[in-house]
Amino acid sequence: MKLTWLKWSALPMAVLMVGTAAMAQGQSSTQSSSAPAPATQPATPAAKPDPSIAQRKENQQDRIANGVKSGQLTAGETANLETKEAAINGETKADRAANGGKLTSAEKTQINKQQNGVSKQIYQDKHNANTANTGKSEVGQRQENQQDRIAQGVKSGQLTAGETAKLENQQKGINQQVKADRAANGGKLTPGEKTQVNKEQNAASKNIYNKKHNAKTQPGAKPKS
């Protein structure tokens, strides 16, 4: 009888101890889950890299395209600038081929030096007294249209520097012919001369189209459709 009483009196005590332990565990879990997360440190912005050789080329082409579009660069000036750009591009390609696709530090320095020279010439040509003054005549508007198409091809990367130089040399020849014809006829063109100029511009127009839609593009330009 005494043993039975001890057994039944110990049971509530055990239940009370188990409940107390469960409550303590629950409070601990609640506190840990509600604790604020440690603050994350903001990422340090990466330093901007210096312009690459390819970016420098693209910048030069954009400046030339803007000059052609605005009329600040004549066909002759553009042809001269693009001939120099084509030479730099050829040198870069040869240097990469000789070094497993990379340029040495000395080669990068040399190319940047050459691009600095071209950059100064672009500025000088765009700010001198020479402009692509095509006028409002039919022949003049045709010349302006051709220049706009060439400028768009340079800007988009569809025309390489070498292609642009050839197209602008072609335009330069037509412009010189028009100037000479006007000088010989009191500032005007005869119907026969107009016909001849339009014939030459038709050939130039086809040449512009073919060069803008062939497989050649500036480095980094989107493939031609």
Buried (B, 14 or more C-beta within 10 A) or exposed (E): EEEEEEEEEEEEEEEEEEEEEEEEEEEEEEEEEEEEEEEEEEEEEEEEEEEEBEEBBBBBBEBBBBBBBEBBBBBBBBBBBBBBBBBBBEBBEEBBEEEEEEBEEEBBEBBBEBBEEBBEBBEEBBEEEEBBEBEEBEBBEBBBBBBEBBBBBBBBBBBBBBBBBBBBBBBBBBBEBBEEBBEEEEEEBEEEBBEBBEEBBEEBBEBBEEBBEEEBBBBEBEEEE
